[in-house]
Amino acid sequence: MKVIIMNIFMLLLLSGCATVGGMDRREADIKEIRSMYETIYIFEVPNTDTVISDTLLVATIKLASSKPSDDLLVYMQSISASDPIVVYSDSDAVAAATLERAMKDGIGTIDGKLVYFLGAEKYWESLTDVAKEAGVNLRFSNSTL
């Protein structure tokens, strides 16, 4: 009986460590960014619970604006250019699509805004292209390491 309880305990402990690692990295990135600026704004993009739903959500966001991308755009338009916005999600694809849509919709109104994208490197190139077009100062941190 002790062996079964110990195995269950170890399984729970190991699964907990696996899920917390990415979050610790993200928190460390935010802490580092926070140390460089007096004020930062954090925008966590909501995602769905499944990869399939996230994929459909990304496709929808790329076609037309969504509530999160509209909220992010308003956020970007309303704060000082010297205060960074940190954008992330549990789904890097959803965060990247939301940020891309907000920047596309904000061309001409968000020049000079400072945005940090905390997500996978595979999204950096496309986000950089849109950021240049929108005049956004975009920086990256890969919190998924």
C-alpha positions as CSV (number, residue, x, y, z in Angstrom):
1,M,0.0,0.0,0.0
2,K,2.9,2.4,0.9
3,V,4.4,1.7,-2.6
4,I,1.2,2.7,-4.4
5,I,0.8,5.9,-2.4
6,M,4.5,6.8,-2.9
7,N,4.1,6.1,-6.7
8,I,1.0,8.3,-6.9
9,F,2.8,11.0,-4.9
10,M,5.8,10.9,-7.2
11,L,3.5,11.0,-10.3
12,L,1.7,14.1,-8.9
13,L,5.0,15.7,-8.0
14,L,6.5,15.2,-11.4
15,S,3.5,16.3,-13.3
16,G,3.4,19.5,-11.2
17,C,7.0,20.2,-12.0
18,A,6.3,19.8,-15.7
19,T,3.5,22.3,-15.8
20,V,5.1,24.9,-13.5
21,G,8.4,25.2,-15.5
22,G,7.0,27.3,-18.4
23,M,5.1,29.5,-16.0
24,D,8.3,30.1,-13.9
25,R,10.1,31.2,-17.1
26,R,7.3,33.6,-18.1
27,E,7.3,35.0,-14.6
28,A,11.0,35.5,-14.7
29,D,10.7,37.3,-18.1
30,I,8.0,39.6,-16.7
31,K,10.1,40.3,-13.6
32,E,13.1,41.2,-15.8
33,I,11.0,43.5,-18.0
34,R,9.4,45.1,-14.9
35,S,12.9,45.8,-13.5
36,M,13.7,47.9,-16.6
37,Y,10.6,50.2,-16.5
38,E,8.7,52.2,-13.9
39,T,5.4,51.0,-15.3
40,I,4.5,48.0,-17.5
41,Y,1.2,46.7,-18.7
42,I,0.4,43.0,-19.0
43,F,-2.0,41.6,-21.5
44,E,-2.8,37.9,-21.2
45,V,-4.7,36.7,-24.2
46,P,-7.3,34.1,-23.4
47,N,-7.1,30.8,-25.2
48,T,-9.3,27.8,-25.5
49,D,-8.8,24.4,-23.8
50,T,-7.9,22.4,-26.9
51,V,-5.4,22.6,-29.8
52,I,-8.2,22.2,-32.4
53,S,-10.2,25.1,-30.9
54,D,-7.1,27.3,-30.6
55,T,-6.4,26.6,-34.3
56,L,-9.9,27.7,-35.3
57,L,-9.6,30.7,-33.0
58,V,-6.3,31.7,-34.7
59,A,-8.0,31.4,-38.2
60,T,-10.9,33.5,-37.1
61,I,-8.6,36.2,-35.6
62,K,-6.6,36.4,-38.8
63,L,-9.7,36.9,-40.9
64,A,-11.3,39.6,-38.7
65,S,-10.8,41.4,-35.4
66,S,-11.9,39.7,-32.2
67,K,-12.7,40.9,-28.7
68,P,-9.1,40.2,-27.4
69,S,-7.5,41.9,-30.4
70,D,-9.9,44.9,-30.1
71,D,-9.1,45.1,-26.4
72,L,-5.4,45.0,-27.1
73,L,-5.6,47.7,-29.7
74,V,-7.5,50.0,-27.3
75,Y,-4.9,49.2,-24.7
76,M,-2.1,50.1,-27.1
77,Q,-3.8,53.3,-28.2
78,S,-4.4,54.5,-24.6
79,I,-1.1,54.1,-22.8
80,S,2.1,56.1,-23.1
81,A,4.6,55.0,-25.7
82,S,7.3,54.7,-23.1
83,D,5.4,52.1,-21.0
84,P,5.7,48.6,-22.5
85,I,2.9,46.2,-23.0
86,V,3.7,42.5,-22.3
87,V,1.6,40.2,-24.5
88,Y,1.4,36.4,-23.8
89,S,-1.0,33.5,-23.7
90,D,-1.0,29.8,-22.8
91,S,-1.2,29.4,-26.6
92,D,1.6,31.2,-28.4
93,A,-0.4,30.9,-31.6
94,V,-3.4,32.7,-30.2
95,A,-1.2,35.4,-28.6
96,A,0.7,35.9,-31.9
97,A,-2.5,36.1,-34.0
98,T,-4.1,38.5,-31.5
99,L,-1.1,40.8,-31.5
100,E,-0.8,40.7,-35.3
101,R,-4.4,41.6,-35.7
102,A,-4.2,44.5,-33.2
103,M,-1.1,45.9,-34.9
104,K,-2.7,45.6,-38.4
105,D,-5.9,47.3,-37.2
106,G,-3.9,50.0,-35.4
107,I,-1.7,51.1,-38.3
108,G,-1.5,54.9,-38.0
109,T,-2.6,55.0,-34.4
110,I,0.0,53.0,-32.5
111,D,3.3,54.4,-33.8
112,G,6.1,54.2,-31.3
113,K,4.4,51.8,-28.9
114,L,6.6,49.4,-27.1
115,V,5.4,45.8,-27.0
116,Y,7.0,42.6,-25.6
117,F,5.8,39.3,-27.1
118,L,6.5,36.4,-24.7
119,G,6.2,33.4,-27.0
120,A,7.8,31.0,-29.4
121,E,10.4,32.2,-31.8
122,K,8.5,30.7,-34.8
123,Y,6.1,33.7,-34.7
124,W,8.8,36.4,-34.4
125,E,9.4,37.0,-38.1
126,S,5.8,37.6,-39.1
127,L,5.2,39.7,-36.1
128,T,8.3,41.8,-36.9
129,D,7.0,42.5,-40.4
130,V,3.6,43.7,-39.1
131,A,5.3,45.7,-36.3
132,K,7.4,47.6,-38.8
133,E,4.4,48.4,-40.9
134,A,2.5,49.6,-37.8
135,G,5.5,51.5,-36.3
136,V,5.5,49.4,-33.2
137,N,8.8,48.8,-31.3
138,L,8.4,45.0,-30.8
139,R,10.7,43.0,-28.6
140,F,10.7,39.3,-27.9
141,S,11.3,36.8,-25.1
142,N,10.9,33.1,-25.5
143,S,9.1,32.0,-22.4
144,T,8.5,28.5,-23.7
145,L,12.1,27.4,-23.1
